[in-house]
Amino acid sequence: MKEHFCSVEKAWIAYEDKCNWCDESEGRMSEIKVGDVVQVSPDYEMFGACMVVVTEVKDWGIQGYVQSAGVEGQQYIRLKFGEIEATGGRAVWAVGGAE
Ligand SMILES: [Zn+2]
């Protein structure tokens, strides 16, 4: 079983293989790679709805960063797969590197 904040149902949904509401599948999440842009669930504290550039893919989720205008460096965050959605986008310049 996997749990995610469903963008269609606007609630936490537990599912097996595939979410009945939005068609999110576990397989799709496993395709996330370093350099991909993912979006944080809107209800997530502080980073809600932020775009995150993935710097590491783990068993449980990802590590990545948020880039803010006028702020030196990057804000790193660790997120479980249930807290993010793939956007299909890629960062052209994945800056920062290791934490
Ligand atoms: Zn869903």
Boltz pocket constraint, residues with backbone or C-beta under 6 A from the ligand:
constraints:
  - pocket:
      binder: B
      contacts: [[A, 4], [A, 5], [A, 6], [A, 7], [A, 8], [A, 9], [A, 13], [A, 19], [A, 20], [A, 21], [A, 22], [A, 23], [A, 24]]
      max_distance: 6.0
